[in-house]
Amino acid sequence: MNLHEYDKMSKESILKYAQKFVDKSLRDVLGINTCEEINKKILKYKGRRKGFFGDLVEEYIFGISNNNYAQADFKEAGVELKTTAIRQLKSKKYSPKDRLTLSMIDYMTVINENWETSSFLEKNKLLLIMFYLYEEKQNLLEYKFKIVELLNLLSHISNADLAQIQQDWEKIVNKIRRGEAHLLSEGDTLYLGAAPKASNSKSRRSQPNSIIDAKPRAFSLKTTYLNYLIQKFIGKEYTYSSLLNNKTLPLTVEENINKRFESYLNKTNYEIEKELGIEYIDRPKNHRRLLINKLLGATSNKIEEFEKANITLRVIALEKNGRLIESISFPIFKYKEIVKQIWEESDFYRQLSEKKFLFVVFQKTDKDYDILKKVQFWNFPMKDINSVKWVWKETVKRIKNKKANKLPTIKENIISHVRPHGRNGEDKIDTGYGTLEVKKCFWLNAKYIQKQLEE
């Protein structure tokens, strides 16, 4: 294959050239001497240099030097090159290994930008994305490209998705303007995130309007939205219910949902069911969730925008006195895996920092009906992260000390705790230290969640 033979002025030529590499690896197209040269670089970095594979593709496949310029890689054609890993699941379906990092956020200059003329759009509005199949312990030279697509952020996605990405960008920038870059979280936004981007966890940068240094971050397409794009590229678009069935509703996800609920707030579930034509002979236990689905225009718990944005819907039932007594659980952790993790790369940290919740709040009454009190989007505030970090680190320490039966309780921390979440007391797994212990997970305390609802 002849390398570097494309017209750098033409996006069509660049795409056509890139698509020649589908089902091929670097070893398939580069000479023996070049592969040996690359192997020496691989041994030198030993996996420590993130983005190294992308650098190799730029240099050896396209003949362009690695840079951090504000312009796109192919500046004459306005095309930015991105390589990103995908995994193949047991079902043969492809899914993203990670988020798609786009461009670094310059805290000092981004506050002076607006969306239409932003450096983000200048660099990333036209993306050549080369998805390669990642397999653990495989040499970088063996990674095979599987999907190669040209994505125009301004025309190849729906108006609704574009409006949401714009709103996400504005939320990130407004937080930086307030001097809160150190409090940024991927959970703040839905499709476009502000992902940590540093060579080590201690790296910090100065920010405007604050003396507190912040983690370096980059704009990125979140993993769940990238997964949606992958399925679209391979012709397997989502068939879930969509919030956009009613075309008169606002375009962004949050506006759309708030609009759907606003006329039903402070009404009883019986009143709402009557308006929506819902009738029961025997009321099911999940009647609140069924009611919410009807309000959202969904036929199941799978909703396209929730899948794309990593939104978890939680039905919250306050007691008659307005008190919340149920804590919020997270997925079960495995004892043998959690002790191998570090905090900022742990499952729990990522769940807290990346997930968005939609709380739909009902309040019980003296009668047999509930009142729909509130609908609130919420993500974990990073100002509280150190308190939860203590719970996680203490959990790891106690497991290592063979005290997996005595993990942090609700009395030990005002925000989080650990307790069982298995089917029953016999639902146990190996701790890795010679004992079996009931399945457990992290919880956010009910009093803490109630405080968040009241703020």
matplotlib code that plots the C-alpha trace (Angstrom):
import matplotlib.pyplot as plt

x = [0.0, 1.3, 1.5, 0.7, -1.0, -3.9, -4.9, -4.5, -6.8, -9.7, -11.7, -13.1, -9.6, -8.4, -11.4, -11.0, -7.3, -8.0, -10.7, -8.1, -6.7, -9.9, -9.1, -5.4, -2.8, 0.3, 2.3, 0.3, 1.2, 4.6, 7.9, 10.0, 12.6, 9.9, 8.2, 11.4, 11.9, 8.4, 9.0, 12.0, 9.8, 7.2, 9.8, 11.0, 7.6, 6.3, 2.7, 3.4, 2.7, -1.0, -2.0, 1.1, -0.8, -2.5, 0.9, 2.2, -0.8, -0.3, 3.4, 3.6, 0.1, -0.5, 3.0, 2.0, 3.8, 2.2, 1.1, -1.2, -2.1, -5.6, -6.1, -7.2, -4.5, -5.4, -5.8, -6.3, -9.3, -10.4, -10.2, -9.0, -7.7, -8.7, -7.8, -9.8, -10.1, -13.1, -13.7, -15.6, -18.1, -19.1, -22.2, -19.7, -21.0, -18.4, -18.3, -15.9, -13.0, -13.0, -14.2, -13.1, -10.7, -10.9, -8.9, -7.4, -9.3, -7.2, -8.8, -7.4, -8.6, -11.8, -13.7, -13.4, -14.9, -18.5, -19.8, -20.1, -16.4, -14.9, -11.5, -13.3, -15.3, -12.5, -10.4, -13.1, -16.1, -14.9, -13.5, -11.9, -12.3, -10.4, -11.6, -9.2, -9.9, -8.1, -7.0, -5.2, -1.4, -1.5, 1.4, 0.4, 1.6, -1.2, -4.2, -6.6, -8.7, -12.4, -14.4, -13.3, -15.7, -15.8, -18.1, -19.3, -20.5, -22.5, -24.4, -24.0, -25.8, -29.3, -30.2, -31.2, -27.7, -26.0, -28.0, -27.1, -23.4, -23.5, -25.3, -22.6, -19.8, -21.5, -21.9, -18.2, -17.1, -19.5, -18.1, -14.6, -15.7, -17.0, -13.5, -14.7, -12.5, -11.3, -14.9, -15.5, -16.9, -18.0, -21.3, -22.0, -22.9, -24.5, -22.8, -19.7, -17.5, -14.5, -12.3, -9.2, -6.1, -2.8, 0.4, -0.2, -2.9, -1.1, -0.8, -2.5, -3.0, -3.9, -7.4, -9.0, -11.0, -9.6, -6.4, -7.1, -5.2, -7.3, -6.7, -5.9, -9.0, -10.0, -13.3, -14.4, -17.3, -18.5, -18.3, -22.1, -22.5, -19.6, -21.2, -24.3, -22.2, -20.5, -23.8, -24.9, -21.8, -22.3, -26.0, -27.3, -29.0, -30.8, -34.4, -35.2, -38.0, -36.9, -37.8, -38.1, -41.4, -43.0, -41.3, -42.7, -40.6, -37.3, -34.2, -31.9, -32.5, -33.0, -35.4, -37.3, -37.8, -38.7, -41.3, -42.9, -43.2, -44.1, -47.9, -48.0, -46.1, -48.0, -50.7, -51.4, -50.4, -54.2, -54.8, -51.9, -52.8, -56.4, -55.1, -52.8, -55.4, -53.7, -56.0, -55.1, -57.2, -54.2, -51.7, -48.2, -45.2, -43.4, -46.4, -44.4, -41.8, -44.6, -46.1, -42.8, -42.3, -45.7, -44.8, -41.6, -43.3, -41.4, -42.6, -39.8, -37.1, -34.7, -34.7, -32.4, -31.2, -30.6, -28.4, -26.5, -25.9, -25.4, -28.4, -29.8, -33.4, -34.1, -37.6, -37.5, -40.4, -40.4, -42.3, -45.5, -43.4, -41.1, -38.2, -36.1, -35.2, -33.8, -30.1, -29.0, -27.0, -24.2, -23.2, -21.7, -17.9, -15.7, -13.3, -10.5, -10.7, -11.2, -8.0, -6.0, -7.5, -6.3, -8.8, -9.0, -9.2, -11.6, -15.1, -16.7, -14.8, -15.8, -19.4, -19.5, -17.6, -19.3, -22.9, -25.9, -29.0, -32.6, -34.5, -38.2, -39.6, -42.9, -44.2, -46.5, -49.7, -52.1, -54.2, -53.3, -51.9, -48.6, -47.9, -45.4, -43.2, -40.1, -38.0, -34.3, -31.1, -28.2, -24.6, -22.2, -20.5, -16.8, -16.5, -17.6, -15.3, -12.7, -15.3, -16.2, -12.6, -12.1, -14.9, -13.3, -9.8, -11.0, -12.9, -9.8, -7.7, -10.1, -10.5, -6.7, -6.6, -9.2, -12.0, -14.4, -17.2, -16.5, -16.6, -17.5, -21.0, -23.5, -22.4, -18.8, -19.4, -22.0, -22.1, -21.4, -21.2, -20.9, -23.4, -24.8, -26.6, -26.9, -30.0, -29.7, -27.2, -26.0, -25.2, -21.4, -18.2, -14.5, -12.7, -9.3, -8.1, -9.3, -12.9, -16.3, -18.3, -21.7, -21.9, -21.6, -21.7, -21.2, -24.3, -25.0, -26.6, -30.3, -29.8, -27.1, -29.4, -32.3, -30.0, -29.1, -32.8, -33.5, -30.6]
y = [0.0, 3.4, 5.6, 9.3, 9.3, 11.6, 15.2, 17.2, 19.9, 17.4, 15.8, 13.3, 12.2, 12.0, 9.8, 7.5, 7.0, 6.3, 3.7, 1.7, 0.7, -1.0, -4.6, -3.8, -3.2, -1.1, -4.2, -5.1, -1.8, -0.8, -2.3, -4.6, -1.9, 0.6, -1.9, -2.6, 1.1, 1.4, -1.6, 0.1, 3.1, 0.8, -0.8, 2.7, 3.9, 0.6, 1.8, 4.9, 7.3, 7.8, 8.5, 6.9, 4.8, 7.9, 9.5, 6.5, 6.7, 10.4, 10.0, 6.7, 6.5, 10.2, 11.7, 14.5, 15.5, 15.3, 18.7, 20.5, 23.3, 24.9, 24.1, 20.7, 18.2, 18.6, 22.3, 22.9, 20.5, 21.4, 17.8, 16.6, 13.0, 10.9, 7.3, 5.5, 2.0, -0.3, -3.7, -6.6, -8.1, -11.7, -10.8, -9.6, -6.1, -3.3, -0.9, 2.0, 1.3, 4.9, 8.4, 10.2, 13.0, 16.0, 19.1, 20.4, 23.1, 26.3, 27.7, 31.2, 31.7, 29.7, 32.1, 34.7, 32.5, 31.9, 28.6, 29.7, 30.9, 28.6, 27.0, 23.8, 24.0, 25.3, 22.2, 19.5, 20.3, 17.8, 14.6, 11.7, 8.9, 5.7, 3.0, 0.2, -3.1, -3.3, -6.6, -6.8, -7.6, -7.2, -5.3, -1.9, -2.9, -5.6, -3.4, -3.6, -0.7, -1.7, 1.5, 4.7, 7.5, 11.3, 13.0, 16.6, 17.8, 20.5, 18.4, 14.6, 14.5, 15.5, 19.1, 17.9, 16.3, 19.4, 21.6, 19.3, 19.4, 23.2, 23.4, 21.0, 23.3, 26.3, 24.6, 23.7, 27.2, 29.0, 26.9, 27.9, 31.6, 31.3, 30.1, 26.5, 24.6, 22.6, 21.4, 20.3, 16.8, 14.8, 14.3, 18.0, 17.4, 14.8, 14.2, 16.5, 16.1, 17.8, 14.7, 14.7, 14.8, 14.6, 12.5, 12.0, 12.6, 15.4, 17.6, 21.0, 24.2, 27.7, 29.0, 32.4, 34.0, 31.6, 30.9, 27.2, 25.2, 22.7, 19.4, 19.7, 18.7, 18.1, 18.3, 14.8, 12.8, 10.7, 6.9, 6.4, 9.0, 7.5, 4.1, 5.5, 6.9, 3.5, 1.7, 4.4, 4.0, 0.3, 0.6, -0.6, 2.6, 2.5, 1.3, 2.6, 5.2, 8.7, 12.0, 13.6, 12.0, 15.3, 17.7, 20.8, 20.2, 22.0, 20.4, 19.8, 16.7, 18.6, 21.2, 18.4, 16.4, 19.5, 20.5, 17.0, 17.0, 20.7, 20.5, 17.4, 18.6, 18.6, 16.4, 12.9, 9.8, 9.0, 12.4, 12.0, 8.4, 9.5, 12.3, 9.8, 7.1, 4.6, 2.1, -0.7, -3.5, -4.5, -1.8, -3.1, -2.4, -0.5, 1.8, 4.9, 4.0, 3.0, 6.4, 8.1, 6.1, 7.2, 10.8, 10.4, 8.8, 5.6, 2.0, 0.5, 1.6, 2.0, 5.6, 6.7, 10.0, 8.3, 5.7, 8.3, 10.5, 7.9, 9.1, 6.9, 7.5, 7.1, 7.1, 8.6, 8.2, 10.5, 9.5, 11.4, 13.8, 14.5, 12.5, 10.2, 6.9, 5.0, 5.4, 5.2, 2.1, 1.6, -1.6, -4.4, -4.4, -7.5, -7.7, -9.2, -6.4, -3.3, -3.9, -3.6, -0.3, 3.3, 5.9, 8.1, 5.1, 3.1, 2.1, 4.0, 7.3, 7.0, 6.3, 9.4, 11.7, 10.6, 9.7, 12.0, 11.1, 12.1, 12.1, 11.9, 12.6, 11.4, 12.0, 9.5, 10.7, 9.5, 8.2, 5.5, 7.9, 9.8, 13.4, 14.1, 16.8, 17.4, 16.4, 17.2, 16.4, 15.8, 14.7, 14.2, 17.5, 17.3, 19.5, 16.4, 13.9, 13.7, 12.5, 9.6, 9.0, 8.2, 5.6, 3.9, 3.9, 2.6, -0.1, -1.3, -1.2, -3.3, -5.8, -6.2, -6.5, -9.4, -7.3, -7.5, -8.1, -4.7, -2.1, 1.6, 2.0, 4.9, 6.1, 6.6, 9.0, 11.7, 11.0, 7.4, 3.9, 0.2, -2.5, -5.7, -5.7, -9.4, -11.5, -12.7, -13.5, -16.6, -14.6, -14.5, -14.1, -14.7, -11.9, -13.1, -13.5, -17.0, -16.1, -15.7, -12.6, -11.4, -9.1, -5.4, -2.1, 1.6, 3.7, 7.4, 8.1, 9.0, 12.2, 13.4, 12.8, 14.6, 17.6, 17.6, 17.6, 20.6, 22.7]
z = [0.0, -0.9, 2.2, 2.5, -0.9, -0.3, -1.0, 2.2, 0.9, 0.5, 3.3, 0.8, -0.2, 3.4, 4.3, 1.3, 2.1, 5.8, 4.9, 3.1, 6.5, 7.7, 8.9, 8.7, 11.4, 11.4, 10.9, 7.8, 6.1, 7.4, 6.4, 8.7, 9.5, 10.4, 12.7, 14.4, 14.9, 16.4, 18.7, 20.2, 21.0, 22.5, 24.8, 25.8, 27.0, 28.3, 28.1, 30.1, 27.2, 26.7, 23.1, 21.8, 19.3, 17.9, 17.5, 15.5, 13.2, 12.6, 11.9, 9.9, 8.2, 7.5, 7.6, 10.0, 13.1, 16.5, 17.9, 20.3, 18.0, 18.1, 14.4, 13.1, 12.1, 8.4, 8.7, 4.9, 4.9, 8.5, 9.5, 13.0, 13.2, 16.2, 17.0, 19.7, 21.0, 20.9, 22.4, 21.0, 23.5, 23.7, 21.6, 18.9, 19.4, 19.5, 22.4, 23.2, 25.6, 26.8, 26.1, 23.0, 24.1, 21.7, 22.7, 25.9, 27.8, 28.2, 31.4, 30.8, 27.3, 27.0, 29.3, 26.5, 23.9, 22.7, 21.2, 17.5, 17.2, 19.9, 19.6, 20.4, 17.2, 15.1, 15.9, 16.3, 14.1, 11.5, 13.0, 11.1, 13.7, 13.3, 15.7, 16.3, 18.1, 21.5, 22.9, 26.2, 26.0, 22.2, 20.6, 19.3, 15.9, 15.8, 16.5, 13.6, 12.4, 12.3, 11.7, 9.9, 9.7, 9.1, 11.7, 11.2, 14.6, 13.0, 10.4, 10.9, 14.3, 15.1, 16.0, 19.5, 20.0, 18.7, 21.0, 24.0, 23.1, 22.9, 26.3, 27.7, 26.4, 27.9, 31.3, 31.4, 30.4, 32.8, 35.7, 34.7, 34.6, 38.1, 39.3, 39.7, 37.3, 40.3, 40.8, 37.2, 36.9, 33.9, 35.6, 35.1, 31.5, 29.3, 25.9, 26.0, 29.1, 30.8, 31.2, 33.4, 31.2, 32.9, 33.1, 36.8, 39.4, 41.1, 38.0, 38.3, 36.3, 37.4, 36.6, 36.3, 39.1, 41.7, 43.6, 43.6, 41.0, 38.9, 37.2, 33.5, 31.5, 27.9, 26.1, 25.3, 23.9, 26.8, 26.5, 26.4, 23.6, 21.7, 22.0, 20.3, 17.5, 17.0, 16.7, 14.2, 12.1, 11.8, 11.0, 14.4, 15.7, 19.0, 18.9, 22.4, 23.1, 22.5, 24.3, 20.9, 19.8, 20.5, 18.1, 19.9, 23.0, 23.6, 22.2, 25.1, 27.3, 30.6, 29.1, 27.4, 30.6, 32.7, 30.2, 30.2, 34.0, 34.8, 34.4, 36.7, 39.7, 43.0, 41.5, 43.0, 41.1, 40.7, 39.1, 36.7, 35.8, 35.0, 32.7, 31.0, 30.6, 32.9, 34.7, 37.2, 38.6, 40.8, 41.3, 40.6, 42.9, 40.2, 39.5, 40.0, 37.4, 35.0, 35.5, 34.8, 31.6, 30.4, 31.1, 29.2, 26.2, 26.8, 26.4, 28.6, 31.0, 28.0, 26.8, 24.0, 25.6, 29.0, 27.3, 25.4, 28.4, 31.2, 33.1, 35.9, 36.8, 40.5, 41.9, 45.4, 47.8, 50.7, 53.9, 54.9, 57.0, 54.0, 55.3, 53.0, 54.7, 51.7, 50.8, 47.2, 46.2, 43.6, 41.8, 43.8, 44.0, 44.0, 46.9, 44.9, 42.3, 44.4, 46.4, 43.1, 42.1, 42.9, 44.0, 40.9, 38.6, 40.7, 39.7, 42.5, 41.7, 38.0, 39.0, 41.2, 38.8, 35.5, 36.2, 36.0, 38.1, 37.4, 40.7, 40.4, 43.9, 45.2, 48.8, 50.5, 52.2, 54.8, 51.9, 49.4, 46.9, 46.4, 45.3, 42.6, 44.3, 42.3, 39.3, 39.6, 37.7, 40.0, 39.9, 42.7, 43.7, 43.7, 46.8, 48.7, 47.0, 49.8, 52.3, 50.0, 49.2, 52.9, 52.8, 49.7, 51.1, 54.4, 52.7, 50.7, 53.9, 55.9, 53.1, 53.0, 56.8, 56.6, 58.0, 55.0, 57.5, 59.2, 56.4, 57.0, 58.3, 58.0, 61.4, 60.3, 57.4, 56.7, 53.0, 52.2, 53.7, 52.7, 53.4, 51.8, 48.5, 47.7, 47.3, 50.8, 53.6, 51.6, 48.5, 49.1, 47.1, 47.7, 49.5, 48.2, 51.7, 52.6, 53.4, 51.8, 52.5, 51.5, 48.4, 49.3, 47.6, 48.3, 49.3, 49.4, 52.8, 52.8, 54.9, 52.4, 49.4, 51.2, 51.7, 48.0, 47.1, 49.4, 48.0]

ax = plt.figure().add_subplot(projection="3d")
ax.plot(x, y, z, "-o")
ax.set_aspect("equal")
plt.show()
